[in-house]
Amino acid sequence: MKLNIKYIGLFCLLTGSLLMSSCDDFLEEKPLDLKVSSQFWKTEADAQSAVNGLYFGGVPYLHNIDVDGGWTPKATMWGGVMSGLYVDKRKDRTFTNASENATFNIESFNSTARKLWSEYYIGISRANFVIANVPAMSGVLDEATITNYVAQGKFFRALAYFSLVKDFGDVPYISEPYTSTDGIYIERTSAAQIYANIEQDLLDIVEGSALPDKAFYDNGCYVTKPMAQALLAQVYLQWAGAPVNGGNAIYAKAADMAKKVISGGKHALIHPDGTTNDLNSAFNIIKTTKSSNEIIYAKEYNQTSYNIGNSYAVRSIGTDAFQWTDANGNTIFRPGGDVLYNAYLPCDMLLNSYAASDIRGMEKQFFFREYTDATGVSHTLNNVGNWAWFDEQSLTSGSNGDYNMPMIRYAEVLLIAAEGLARQGAGSEVEARGYLNQVRNRAGLGDETATGDALIKSILTERLHEFPLEFKIWDDIRRTRLYPQADGLQSGTLEWVSLSTATIQNKPDGDNTKVGVIPDYALLWPIPLSEMQANPALKDQNTGWN
């Protein structure tokens, strides 16, 4: 990491760092001194370190936060565990047990909600400091640099508020940095207005030239114009659905913005004409790449050079693998933290829904069951493992790994365009199927020919099959109020039914399924009790959590 940033109360303490340019340099931590806010914003290095800090707090940091310490799911996994479509096999904390048993009460979820709330507002605070202070540095920075830094600040402010509004609904909207305790008690702003504010931040930067029109890795892993466009397409897709219900006009905006990324030509599918089912497949390249332009945005890691590692690997495989030994009788895995635990095990319904010809459901694409060690001994897992996170070097060396984690991929942009168009009616369905079929064909599937609701359900199925380990499903359930159901073994299809009548997976885990046990109110988190106690303007808890 290139810098340390500490927030104490409402004030900002920043650690300066040297100016770097490459992706690897971007991760490097070189603290020089500690400055309070009044001493900051004096040099080019000050501004650069503040901008770099945007990439390591807030939403990107969810990839580092556990539920409650110990051996637990990461914050990125919480929605999937709540949905029941993924199982935390370790079951080490209250959150998992409450989620799987559908015990949706404040006591069980407050601690987790507080972590999300706090991290989002850390990201917002950092962004607000950049947006407010960089424009005053005209004697230090040239105008192009100033506009670029402000654009990066607006991107991360939008990203944080997007996560906040999805998770909590109406929230306080803070657009200026706090430099004192004056005016700290802010009432909640409606979710519809939050979305409008997010839209304005992102339109400010996608309609201008402040951000380079490049692919993510071609831009040294800093924010790009296609990255901002893709985020705005995600925002429109979520805004169009529940609970705000922006409707077809917003779905049309989602399609239009996604098409801007597509027509921009800076991103593309890996192996667009169809991929292989071996370790050189597109899906294995997605796992290991630090250069492909299919990646629009990724959380960066580099354990080898900078000791900033990806810890998903220990959650990719079950504890039974601890017992495996090679031909010489040596234990194979010695992971960082000295523990293996699959905290995000896909349910059988999902695994069994992939068509037999779908490469994504095949061995060592997204999932795996067999592993052959360096001495040639083969081993079989008791449960499926998550190959997309499996990192042999990490698990055998006792350290975290180097793989980046995709946050936005070009395949998602294609599917946003497809859904936004499909929801416009029959006149747009041919174009919608064209985008959908690019994703299907790459995975070895034939063209989809469905129309109407069946086409929309096909797109939702494709999203789950394409991103089973990239944490999209809880947002899809939230915005559609639909839940996936089995539609035949290896059929390649899923039925999507009303959440209130759906057979929910793994609730409780011992019975595997239970009907209608995720109430609508559980689709939003409770406002953390500590925030309500500290801020008298937060008068009402989210409905249902009382």
C-alpha positions in Angstrom: 0.0 0.0 0.0 1.3 3.4 -0.9 0.3 5.2 2.2 -1.4 5.0 5.6 -4.5 7.1 6.3 -6.0 7.4 9.8 -9.2 9.0 10.7 -9.6 10.1 14.3 -13.1 11.2 15.2 -14.1 13.6 12.4 -10.6 14.8 11.6 -8.2 13.5 9.0 -4.6 12.5 9.6 -2.7 11.7 6.4 0.6 10.0 5.9 2.6 11.4 3.0 4.3 9.1 0.4 6.5 9.3 -2.6 5.0 9.7 -6.0 4.8 6.4 -8.0 3.4 5.5 -11.4 3.2 1.8 -12.0 0.6 -0.7 -10.6 3.2 -2.3 -8.3 4.4 1.1 -7.1 0.9 2.0 -6.4 0.8 -0.7 -3.7 4.0 0.2 -2.1 3.9 1.8 1.4 6.6 4.5 2.0 5.4 6.7 4.9 7.5 9.8 5.4 5.8 11.7 8.1 2.5 12.3 9.9 0.6 15.5 9.1 -2.6 16.9 10.6 -5.1 18.3 8.1 -4.0 21.9 8.6 -0.4 21.0 7.5 -1.5 18.9 4.6 -2.4 19.9 1.0 0.9 21.8 0.5 2.9 19.6 -1.9 2.4 17.4 -4.9 3.2 14.4 -2.7 0.4 15.4 -0.3 -2.2 15.4 -3.1 -1.0 12.1 -4.6 -1.0 10.3 -1.2 -4.6 11.6 -0.5 -5.7 10.3 -3.9 -4.0 6.9 -3.4 -5.8 6.6 -0.1 -9.1 6.4 -1.9 -8.1 3.0 -3.3 -7.5 1.4 0.1 -10.4 2.5 2.3 -14.2 2.5 1.9 -15.6 0.0 -0.6 -12.3 -1.6 -1.8 -11.5 -2.4 1.9 -14.6 -4.7 2.1 -12.3 -7.3 0.5 -10.2 -7.1 3.7 -12.9 -6.9 6.5 -14.1 -10.0 8.3 -17.5 -10.3 10.0 -16.2 -10.2 13.5 -12.6 -11.3 13.5 -11.6 -15.0 13.7 -12.4 -17.4 10.8 -15.3 -15.7 9.2 -16.6 -14.6 5.8 -15.3 -11.4 4.4 -17.6 -8.4 4.1 -18.0 -9.0 0.4 -19.6 -12.4 1.3 -22.2 -11.2 3.8 -25.0 -10.8 1.2 -24.5 -14.2 -0.3 -24.5 -15.9 3.2 -27.7 -14.0 4.0 -29.3 -15.2 0.8 -28.7 -18.8 1.7 -27.2 -19.5 -1.7 -23.8 -19.7 -0.1 -22.8 -21.5 3.1 -20.2 -20.5 5.7 -19.0 -23.9 6.6 -17.0 -22.7 9.6 -20.0 -21.0 11.3 -17.7 -19.2 13.7 -19.8 -16.1 14.6 -23.3 -14.9 15.4 -23.9 -13.3 12.0 -23.6 -16.6 10.1 -25.8 -18.6 12.6 -28.4 -15.8 12.6 -28.4 -15.6 8.8 -28.8 -19.3 8.2 -31.5 -19.6 10.8 -33.3 -16.5 9.5 -33.1 -14.8 12.9 -33.2 -11.3 11.5 -32.9 -9.1 14.6 -30.8 -6.1 15.4 -28.8 -7.8 18.1 -27.5 -10.4 15.5 -26.8 -7.9 12.7 -25.8 -4.7 14.5 -22.1 -5.4 14.7 -21.8 -6.3 11.0 -23.9 -3.3 10.0 -21.6 -1.0 12.0 -18.6 -2.2 10.1 -20.2 -1.5 6.8 -21.5 1.9 7.8 -18.2 3.0 9.2 -16.1 1.8 6.3 -18.4 3.5 3.7 -18.2 6.8 5.5 -14.4 6.5 5.8 -14.3 6.3 2.0 -16.7 9.3 1.7 -14.6 11.3 4.1 -11.4 10.7 2.1 -13.2 11.6 -1.1 -14.6 14.8 0.3 -11.2 15.9 1.5 -9.8 15.4 -2.0 -12.7 17.1 -3.8 -12.6 20.1 -1.5 -8.9 20.7 -1.1 -7.2 19.7 -4.4 -8.8 22.6 -6.4 -7.0 25.1 -4.1 -3.6 23.6 -5.0 -3.3 25.5 -8.3 0.1 26.8 -7.4 1.3 23.2 -6.9 -0.6 21.2 -9.4 -1.4 21.9 -13.1 -5.0 22.2 -14.1 -5.2 18.7 -15.7 -3.9 17.0 -12.6 -6.4 18.9 -10.4 -9.4 17.9 -12.5 -8.2 14.3 -12.7 -7.7 14.1 -8.9 -11.2 15.6 -8.3 -12.7 13.2 -10.8 -11.1 10.3 -8.9 -12.5 11.7 -5.6 -16.0 11.9 -7.2 -15.7 8.3 -8.5 -15.0 6.9 -5.0 -17.6 9.1 -3.3 -20.2 7.8 -5.8 -19.0 4.2 -5.2 -19.3 4.6 -1.4 -22.8 6.1 -1.6 -23.9 3.5 -4.0 -23.0 0.8 -1.5 -24.5 2.8 1.3 -27.9 3.3 -0.4 -28.0 -0.4 -1.4 -27.3 -1.6 2.1 -29.1 1.0 4.2 -31.6 2.9 2.0 -32.0 6.5 3.2 -28.7 7.7 4.7 -27.1 11.1 5.7 -25.6 12.7 2.6 -22.3 14.4 3.5 -20.6 16.3 0.6 -18.1 18.4 2.5 -15.2 17.4 4.7 -15.6 17.8 8.4 -13.0 20.1 10.0 -14.9 20.7 13.2 -17.8 19.2 15.1 -20.2 21.9 13.9 -23.1 20.5 11.9 -22.3 16.9 12.4 -25.8 15.8 13.1 -27.3 15.1 9.6 -30.7 13.8 8.8 -31.2 11.0 6.4 -31.6 11.8 2.7 -34.1 9.8 0.6 -32.6 6.9 -1.4 -34.0 8.5 -4.6 -32.1 11.7 -3.9 -28.9 9.7 -3.0 -29.1 8.0 -6.4 -29.6 11.4 -8.1 -26.5 12.7 -6.3 -24.4 9.7 -7.3 -25.6 10.1 -10.9 -24.5 13.8 -10.9 -21.0 12.9 -9.5 -20.5 10.3 -12.2 -22.0 12.3 -15.0 -19.6 15.1 -14.1 -16.7 12.9 -14.9 -18.0 10.7 -17.7 -19.1 13.7 -19.7 -15.8 15.5 -19.4 -12.2 14.7 -20.2 -10.7 14.6 -16.7 -10.3 10.8 -16.8 -8.2 9.0 -19.4 -10.1 6.9 -21.9 -8.1 3.8 -21.3 -8.4 0.3 -19.9 -7.8 -0.1 -16.1 -4.4 -1.8 -16.4 -3.3 0.5 -19.2 -3.8 3.4 -16.8 -1.6 2.2 -14.0 -4.7 0.9 -12.1 -6.2 4.3 -11.5 -9.7 5.4 -12.4 -10.6 5.6 -16.1 -13.5 6.9 -18.0 -14.8 3.4 -18.9 -14.5 2.5 -15.2 -16.8 5.5 -14.3 -19.2 4.7 -17.1 -19.4 1.0 -16.0 -20.1 2.1 -12.4 -22.8 4.4 -13.6 -24.4 1.6 -15.6 -24.4 -0.5 -12.4 -26.0 2.4 -10.5 -28.8 2.8 -13.1 -29.5 -1.0 -13.0 -29.9 -1.0 -9.3 -31.8 2.3 -9.2 -34.3 1.1 -11.8 -35.4 -1.8 -9.5 -36.6 -2.1 -5.9 -36.9 -0.4 -3.5 -36.7 3.0 -5.4 -38.3 1.5 -8.5 -36.9 4.0 -11.0 -38.5 1.9 -13.8 -38.0 1.6 -17.5 -36.6 5.1 -18.0 -33.7 4.2 -15.6 -33.3 0.8 -17.2 -32.9 2.6 -20.5 -30.1 4.8 -19.0 -28.4 1.6 -17.7 -28.4 0.1 -21.3 -27.2 3.4 -22.8 -24.3 3.8 -20.4 -23.3 0.2 -20.8 -23.3 0.7 -24.5 -20.9 3.6 -24.2 -18.4 1.3 -22.6 -19.0 -1.3 -25.3 -18.7 1.2 -28.2 -15.7 2.9 -26.5 -13.6 -0.2 -27.5 -11.2 -0.1 -24.6 -12.5 -3.4 -23.0 -13.4 -6.8 -24.4 -14.0 -10.4 -23.5 -11.1 -12.8 -23.2 -11.6 -15.5 -25.8 -14.8 -13.9 -27.2 -15.3 -16.6 -29.8 -15.4 -19.4 -27.2 -12.9 -20.5 -24.6 -11.3 -23.8 -23.7 -12.0 -25.9 -20.5 -8.4 -26.2 -19.4 -6.1 -24.1 -17.2 -5.6 -21.7 -20.1 -9.3 -20.8 -20.3 -10.7 -17.3 -20.2 -11.9 -18.0 -16.6 -8.4 -19.0 -15.5 -7.0 -15.9 -17.1 -9.5 -13.7 -15.3 -8.3 -15.3 -12.1 -4.6 -14.7 -12.7 -4.4 -11.6 -15.0 -2.9 -8.3 -14.2 -3.1 -7.0 -17.7 -6.3 -8.1 -19.5 -8.8 -5.5 -20.6 -11.7 -7.7 -19.6 -11.0 -6.3 -16.1 -12.6 -2.8 -15.8 -11.8 -2.5 -12.1 -10.0 -4.8 -9.6 -9.0 -4.7 -6.0 -5.2 -4.9 -6.2 -2.9 -7.2 -4.2 0.9 -7.9 -4.2 2.0 -10.2 -1.4 5.3 -11.1 -3.0 6.7 -7.6 -3.4 4.9 -5.5 -0.9 3.3 -7.8 1.7 -0.2 -6.7 0.8 -1.8 -10.0 0.0 -5.1 -11.6 -1.1 -6.5 -13.8 1.7 -9.4 -15.3 -0.3 -7.3 -18.5 -0.9 -7.8 -19.8 2.7 -11.6 -19.5 2.1 -11.5 -21.4 -1.2 -11.2 -24.9 0.2 -12.6 -27.0 3.1 -10.8 -28.0 6.3 -10.6 -31.6 5.1 -7.7 -30.5 2.9 -5.6 -30.1 6.0 -5.4 -33.8 6.2 -3.9 -34.3 2.8 -0.3 -35.5 2.5 1.9 -35.9 -0.5 3.8 -39.1 -1.6 6.5 -38.3 1.0 4.0 -38.0 3.8 4.3 -34.2 4.1 1.3 -32.0 4.7 0.5 -30.2 1.5 -1.1 -26.9 2.7 0.1 -24.5 5.3 -2.0 -21.4 4.6 -1.6 -17.9 6.0 -3.4 -17.9 9.4 -2.8 -21.6 9.7 -6.4 -22.5 8.8 -8.5 -23.5 5.8 -12.2 -22.8 5.8 -14.7 -22.5 3.0 -16.7 -19.5 4.2 -18.6 -19.1 0.9 -19.6 -22.6 -0.3 -22.1 -22.4 -3.2 -25.2 -24.5 -2.6 -25.8 -27.6 -4.6 -28.8 -26.0 -6.4 -26.5 -23.4 -8.0 -23.7 -25.9 -8.8 -26.2 -28.4 -10.4 -27.8 -25.7 -12.5 -24.9 -25.2 -15.0 -25.5 -26.9 -18.3 -23.2 -29.9 -19.0 -21.7 -27.9 -21.9 -21.1 -24.8 -19.8 -17.4 -24.4 -19.3 -17.9 -22.3 -16.2 -19.4 -25.3 -14.4 -16.5 -27.6 -15.3 -13.6 -28.6 -13.2 -11.1 -25.9 -12.3 -12.9 -23.1 -13.9 -14.9 -21.4 -11.1 -15.0 -24.5 -8.9 -13.1 -27.7 -8.3 -13.3 -31.1 -6.6 -9.9 -32.7 -7.4 -6.4 -31.6 -6.7 -3.1 -33.2 -7.7 -0.1 -32.3 -5.6 3.4 -31.7 -6.7 4.4 -35.4 -6.1 1.5 -36.6 -8.3 -0.9 -37.7 -5.6 -4.6 -36.9 -6.3 -7.0 -35.7 -3.6 -10.7 -35.2 -3.6 -12.5 -32.6 -1.6 -15.5 -33.4 0.7 -17.2 -30.3 -0.7 -16.6 -28.3 -3.8 -13.8 -25.7 -3.6 -13.8 -22.2 -5.1 -11.1 -22.5 -7.9 -11.5 -18.8 -8.7 -9.8 -18.1 -5.4 -7.5 -21.1 -5.1 -3.9 -20.0 -5.1 -1.4 -22.9 -4.9 1.5 -20.7 -4.1 -0.3 -18.9 -1.3 -1.6 -22.1 0.3 1.6 -24.0 0.2 3.9 -21.2 1.2 2.0 -20.0 4.3 1.3 -16.5 3.0 -1.4 -14.5 1.3 -1.5 -14.4 -2.4 -0.9 -12.0 -5.4 -4.1 -12.4 -7.4 -6.2 -9.3 -7.9 -10.0 -9.5 -7.3 -12.2 -8.3 -10.1 -14.8 -5.8 -9.1 -16.2 -4.9 -12.5 -15.7 -7.0 -15.7 -16.7 -6.4 -19.3 -19.0 -9.4 -19.2 -21.1 -7.6 -16.6 -21.3 -4.5 -18.9 -22.7 -6.7 -21.7 -25.3 -8.2 -19.3 -26.3 -4.7 -18.0 -26.9 -3.6 -21.6 -28.8 -6.8 -22.3 -31.1 -6.4 -19.3 -31.7 -2.7 -19.7 -32.7 -3.3 -23.4 -34.8 -6.4 -22.6 -36.9 -4.4 -20.1 -37.8 -1.9 -22.9 -40.0 -4.5 -24.7 -40.0 -6.5 -27.8 -38.5 -3.8 -30.0 -35.2 -4.0 -28.2 -35.0 -7.8 -27.6 -32.9 -8.7 -30.6 -30.2 -6.3 -29.5 -30.5 -7.5 -25.9 -30.0 -11.1 -27.0 -27.0 -10.1 -29.0 -25.2 -8.8 -25.8 -26.4 -11.8 -23.7 -25.2 -14.3 -26.3 -21.7 -12.9 -26.3 -21.4 -14.0 -22.7 -23.1 -17.3 -23.4 -21.1 -18.2 -26.5 -17.8 -17.5 -24.7 -18.9 -20.1 -22.1 -19.7 -22.7 -24.7 -23.5 -22.2 -24.8 -25.7 -21.7 -27.8 -27.7 -18.6 -28.5 -30.6 -17.6 -26.3 -33.9 -17.1 -28.3 -36.3 -16.3 -25.4 -38.5 -13.3 -25.3 -40.3 -11.3 -22.6 -40.0 -12.3 -19.0 -38.2 -15.5 -20.0 -35.4 -13.4 -21.6 -35.1 -11.3 -18.4 -34.9 -14.5 -16.3 -32.3 -15.9 -18.7 -30.2 -12.7 -18.2 -30.5 -13.0 -14.4 -29.4 -16.7 -14.6 -26.4 -15.7 -16.8 -25.4 -13.1 -14.2 -25.4 -15.8 -11.5 -23.5 -18.3 -13.7 -21.0 -15.7 -14.9 -20.3 -14.1 -11.4 -20.9 -16.9 -8.8 -17.9 -15.7 -6.8 -18.0 -12.0 -7.5 -20.8 -11.0 -5.1 -23.5 -9.8 -7.4 -26.4 -12.0 -6.3 -27.6 -10.2 -3.2 -27.9 -7.0 -5.2 -29.9 -8.8 -7.9 -32.3 -10.3 -5.3 -32.7 -6.8 -3.7 -33.5 -5.0 -6.9 -35.8 -7.7 -8.5 -37.3 -9.2 -5.3 -36.8 -12.5 -7.1 -35.0 -15.6 -5.9 -33.4 -18.4 -8.1 -34.9 -21.9 -7.9 -33.9 -25.2 -9.5 -35.2 -25.8 -13.0 -33.8 -29.2 -13.7 -30.5 -30.9 -13.2 -27.8 -29.4 -15.5 -30.5 -27.6 -17.4 -28.5 -24.4 -17.7 -31.6 -22.5 -16.5 -33.0 -21.3 -13.3 -36.6 -20.3 -12.3 -36.9 -16.9 -10.7 -39.8 -16.5 -8.3 -41.0 -14.0 -5.7 -38.8 -13.8 -2.7 -41.8 -14.2 -0.4 -42.8 -17.6 -1.8 -39.3 -18.9 -2.8 -37.7 -22.0 -1.4 -34.7 -20.4 0.3 -31.5 -22.4 0.4 -29.8 -23.4 3.6 -32.3 -21.8 6.0 -31.8 -23.4 8.4 -28.7 -25.3 7.2 -29.8 -28.6 8.8 -33.0 -28.7 6.7 -31.3 -27.2 3.6 -34.3 -25.3 2.4 -37.2 -23.4 3.8 -40.0 -21.3 2.2 -40.2 -17.6 2.4 -38.0 -16.9 5.4 -36.2 -13.8 4.1 -38.4 -10.9 4.9 -38.3 -7.8 2.7 -36.9 -5.7 5.6 -33.8 -7.9 5.8 -32.8 -6.7 2.3 -31.6 -3.5 4.1 -29.3 -3.6 7.0 -30.4 -2.0 10.3 -28.9 1.4 11.1 -26.1 0.8 13.6 -27.4 1.5 17.1 -24.2 3.4 18.0 -24.9 5.8 15.1 -28.5 6.3 16.2 -27.3 7.0 19.8 -24.6 9.4 18.6 -26.7 11.3 16.0 -30.1 12.5 17.3 -31.1 13.3 13.7 -31.3 9.6 12.9 -34.7 9.3 14.4 -36.1 6.1 13.0 -34.7 2.6 12.5 -35.1 0.9 9.2 -38.6 -0.7 9.1 -38.8 -4.2 10.5 -35.6 -4.0 12.6 -37.3 -2.3 15.6 
